[in-house]
Each structure stands twice: as C-alpha cells, then as structure tokens.
Amino acid sequence: MTDDLPCLVYLLAYDDASEGPYDRSRTELLVRAAALIDLALRGRLGEDGGTVTVVGAEPTGDTVLDAVLRDAAAGHGWKRLLRRHRGRTLHEVEDRLVAAGLLTVRAPRTRFGTRRLTATDRAVPAAVRARVSTALRGDGPAREIPAADAALLALAAAGGIRSVVSRRDRKTFRDRVDIRTGGLAGLPPGLRDAVRTLPTTMIAAHGGMGGG
C-alpha cells in the first residue's frame, strides 16, 4: 500500500457506487492540496512573502509529487498553485494506484464519460478511513497524532467526505477537528490558509474558477 498523502486522500475519497471518487471535482482539489502538504512536510516547499518556493533540486522519486514540484517552480501563490493542473494531478494519482494494483480501470460507459475505477481490495480504503477515524475520535493527546494523519483529517473535513467525517461529525467534533489537526501548525502560513479555506475554493471551482 502506498503511503504518500495524495494517494491516501484518494483512497479516502473513493466510493464504490461512484466507481471512483465520491465527487471528482472536489477530489481534484483534495489530492492537489495533499501533494502540497506532503512536499511541505518533506521540507521541499517553503514560502517567501506569500510566494511558494522550492527547496532543493533533486526529485522525490514520486511522479505525482515531482510534477507538482515542477509546477511550484513558477513562483505562484499557494491558492493559485492549488487550483492549477488539479485534473492532471488526480489522473496521475489514479494511474499510480492502478500501477500499484490498488485500482482496476475500465472504459467509461459513454463517449464523454470518465473511466470507471474499482478498488481491488475494499479493505485498503477501509483501513485509511479507520486511520482517520482514530485521529478524530481517539483518546490519545492531539500532539501525538502524526502530521500525515492530521493532514488526512483536515482534508477529509474540508472536502466533506461523509464516509469519514459525516455532517453530524463536522458539527459535533468541530472543535476537536481543529485541535487534532494542530500538527499542521508547522506548515507555511499560506498553505495552512489554503487548506482552511478549501470549502470556499471548492464552491468557487464549481463556478469555473481557476485552471484544470
């Protein structure tokens, strides 16, 4: 099983009935945000006056992350970088999961439809959901939650992935989500703000904001 954040977020968002993500346009932004967080946690992305900076020239060895690193070299702000090429990033994540044997792919039902994807083992996305549920509902100190799990929880809540954080959970555990995602405090301020405002970005994206 892969352990990079974009693939884990995709597995969180995967829905059997949809034969793919629960909401493709939302998941595009979630996997793109996950890639930015992953790179920041690795120390490969920083911030200078609100502009994203790349640290180091060597590749990560992950094709999805390396493509986002190349995008970041153009010197955009976090929110613009989040919206750019999000469709490409989602497609690359799906390709990676197919190559890893975690998804199988079938042709779309219609000429202009999207390809259909099936989890080869339903226990895999279930395990990722359980991991995030533990981060939300566990009894351990919030400071002991790994930064990656805090990121998964933050993105699941921001994206409204109801199989992970239901609407009731978002109301009941609102303060708890904030506390238990505190492990993201070390991220660049602009990236934290981009994650915090993801719900607004998703609404704007549905209205045609930003490039795909």
C-alpha positions as CSV (number, residue, x, y, z in Angstrom):
1,M,0.0,0.0,0.0
2,T,1.3,3.5,-0.9
3,D,1.8,5.9,1.9
4,D,2.1,9.3,0.1
5,L,-0.6,11.8,1.0
6,P,-2.2,12.3,-2.5
7,C,-2.9,8.5,-2.8
8,L,-4.2,8.2,0.7
9,V,-6.6,11.1,0.2
10,Y,-7.8,9.5,-3.0
11,L,-8.5,6.2,-1.1
12,L,-10.4,8.2,1.5
13,A,-12.5,9.8,-1.3
14,Y,-13.0,6.5,-3.2
15,D,-16.7,5.4,-3.4
16,D,-17.7,2.0,-4.7
17,A,-21.0,3.2,-6.0
18,S,-19.4,6.1,-8.0
19,E,-16.7,3.8,-9.4
20,G,-14.2,6.5,-8.5
21,P,-14.1,9.5,-6.1
22,Y,-17.3,10.5,-4.3
23,D,-17.1,13.9,-6.1
24,R,-14.5,14.2,-8.8
25,S,-14.1,18.0,-8.8
26,R,-13.7,18.1,-5.0
27,T,-11.2,15.3,-5.1
28,E,-9.1,17.1,-7.7
29,L,-8.6,19.9,-5.1
30,L,-8.1,17.5,-2.2
31,V,-5.3,15.4,-3.9
32,R,-3.7,18.6,-5.1
33,A,-3.7,20.0,-1.6
34,A,-2.4,16.7,-0.3
35,A,0.5,16.9,-2.7
36,L,1.4,20.4,-1.5
37,I,1.2,19.3,2.2
38,D,3.3,16.2,1.5
39,L,6.0,18.3,-0.2
40,A,5.9,20.9,2.6
41,L,6.2,18.2,5.3
42,R,9.2,16.8,3.4
43,G,10.8,20.2,3.5
44,R,10.6,20.6,-0.3
45,L,8.3,23.6,-0.4
46,G,8.5,26.8,1.5
47,E,7.2,30.3,1.4
48,D,8.7,33.8,0.8
49,G,6.3,36.7,1.1
50,G,3.3,34.5,0.2
51,T,5.0,33.0,-2.9
52,V,5.7,29.3,-2.9
53,T,9.4,28.4,-3.1
54,V,11.1,25.1,-4.0
55,V,13.8,23.8,-1.7
56,G,16.4,21.6,-3.4
57,A,16.6,20.4,-7.0
58,E,16.6,16.6,-6.6
59,P,13.5,14.7,-7.5
60,T,11.5,13.0,-4.8
61,G,11.1,9.8,-6.8
62,D,7.3,10.1,-6.7
63,T,6.0,11.0,-10.1
64,V,2.9,12.8,-8.7
65,L,5.0,14.9,-6.3
66,D,7.7,15.7,-8.8
67,A,5.1,17.0,-11.2
68,V,3.8,19.4,-8.5
69,L,7.3,20.4,-7.7
70,R,7.8,21.5,-11.3
71,D,4.6,23.5,-11.1
72,A,5.8,25.2,-8.0
73,A,9.0,26.4,-9.6
74,A,6.9,29.0,-11.5
75,G,6.6,31.0,-8.2
76,H,2.8,31.1,-7.7
77,G,0.9,31.7,-4.5
78,W,-0.5,28.7,-2.7
79,K,-4.1,29.1,-3.7
80,R,-3.3,29.5,-7.4
81,L,-0.9,26.5,-7.2
82,L,-3.7,24.5,-5.5
83,R,-6.1,25.1,-8.4
84,R,-3.6,24.7,-11.3
85,H,-3.4,21.3,-13.1
86,R,-5.6,19.7,-10.4
87,G,-7.3,17.5,-13.0
88,R,-3.9,16.2,-14.2
89,T,-2.8,15.5,-10.6
90,L,-6.0,13.5,-9.9
91,H,-5.4,11.5,-13.1
92,E,-1.8,10.8,-12.2
93,V,-2.8,9.6,-8.7
94,E,-5.3,7.2,-10.3
95,D,-2.6,5.9,-12.6
96,R,-0.3,5.4,-9.7
97,L,-2.9,3.4,-7.8
98,V,-3.7,1.3,-10.9
99,A,0.1,0.6,-11.3
100,A,0.3,-0.4,-7.6
101,G,-2.5,-2.8,-8.1
102,L,-4.9,-1.0,-5.8
103,L,-7.3,0.0,-8.5
104,T,-8.5,-1.6,-11.7
105,V,-9.7,0.6,-14.6
106,R,-12.4,0.1,-17.1
107,A,-13.5,2.3,-20.0
108,P,-16.3,4.9,-19.5
109,R,-19.9,3.9,-20.2
110,T,-20.3,6.8,-22.6
111,R,-18.0,8.6,-25.1
112,F,-17.6,11.6,-22.9
113,G,-17.8,9.9,-19.5
114,T,-15.0,9.3,-17.1
115,R,-13.2,6.0,-16.8
116,R,-14.5,3.6,-14.1
117,L,-12.3,2.5,-11.3
118,T,-12.7,-0.4,-8.8
119,A,-10.8,-0.9,-5.6
120,T,-9.1,-4.3,-5.9
121,D,-9.4,-4.8,-2.1
122,R,-12.0,-2.9,-0.2
123,A,-10.1,-3.4,3.0
124,V,-7.5,-0.9,1.8
125,P,-9.7,2.2,1.6
126,A,-11.4,1.0,4.7
127,A,-8.1,0.9,6.6
128,V,-7.4,4.5,5.5
129,R,-10.8,5.6,6.7
130,A,-10.2,3.8,10.0
131,R,-6.9,5.6,10.4
132,V,-8.6,9.0,10.0
133,S,-11.4,8.0,12.4
134,T,-8.8,7.1,15.0
135,A,-7.2,10.5,14.6
136,L,-10.6,12.2,15.1
137,R,-12.1,10.0,17.8
138,G,-9.0,8.6,19.6
139,D,-8.2,9.3,23.2
140,G,-4.5,10.0,22.8
141,P,-3.1,13.5,23.1
142,A,-3.5,15.6,19.9
143,R,0.2,16.3,19.8
144,E,0.9,12.6,19.3
145,I,-1.1,12.5,16.1
146,P,1.3,12.1,13.1
147,A,1.3,15.2,10.8
148,A,0.2,13.0,7.9
149,D,-2.9,11.8,9.8
150,A,-3.7,15.3,10.9
151,A,-3.5,16.3,7.2
152,L,-5.8,13.5,6.2
153,L,-8.3,14.5,8.8
154,A,-8.1,18.2,7.8
155,L,-8.7,17.4,4.2
156,A,-11.5,14.9,4.8
157,A,-13.3,17.5,6.9
158,A,-12.7,20.3,4.4
159,G,-13.8,18.1,1.5
160,G,-16.9,16.9,3.2
161,I,-16.0,13.2,2.8
162,R,-19.0,11.9,4.7
163,S,-17.9,8.3,4.8
164,V,-15.0,9.7,7.0
165,V,-16.4,12.8,8.7
166,S,-20.2,12.9,8.5
167,R,-22.2,16.2,8.5
168,R,-23.1,15.4,12.1
169,D,-19.4,14.8,12.9
170,R,-18.4,18.1,11.5
171,K,-20.8,19.8,13.8
172,T,-20.2,17.6,16.9
173,F,-16.5,17.5,16.5
174,R,-15.8,20.9,15.1
175,D,-13.5,22.0,17.9
176,R,-12.0,18.5,18.1
177,V,-11.1,18.6,14.4
178,D,-9.4,22.0,14.9
179,I,-7.4,20.7,17.9
180,R,-6.5,17.4,16.4
181,T,-5.2,18.9,13.2
182,G,-2.9,21.1,15.2
183,G,0.0,19.0,13.8
184,L,-0.2,21.2,10.7
185,A,0.9,24.2,12.6
186,G,4.4,23.8,11.1
187,L,3.3,24.3,7.6
188,P,3.9,27.6,5.8
189,P,1.2,30.1,6.8
190,G,-0.2,30.5,3.2
191,L,-0.6,26.7,2.8
192,R,-2.4,26.4,6.2
193,D,-4.8,29.2,5.0
194,A,-5.3,27.4,1.6
195,V,-6.3,24.3,3.5
196,R,-8.6,26.1,5.9
197,T,-10.4,27.9,3.0
198,L,-10.7,24.7,0.8
199,P,-14.5,24.6,1.2
200,T,-14.8,28.1,-0.3
201,T,-12.3,27.2,-3.0
202,M,-14.4,24.2,-3.9
203,I,-17.5,26.3,-4.3
204,A,-15.6,28.8,-6.5
205,A,-14.1,26.0,-8.6
206,H,-17.6,24.7,-9.3
207,G,-18.3,28.2,-10.7
208,G,-15.4,27.9,-13.1
209,M,-12.6,29.4,-11.1
210,G,-9.0,28.5,-11.9
211,G,-7.5,26.2,-14.5
212,G,-7.9,22.5,-14.6
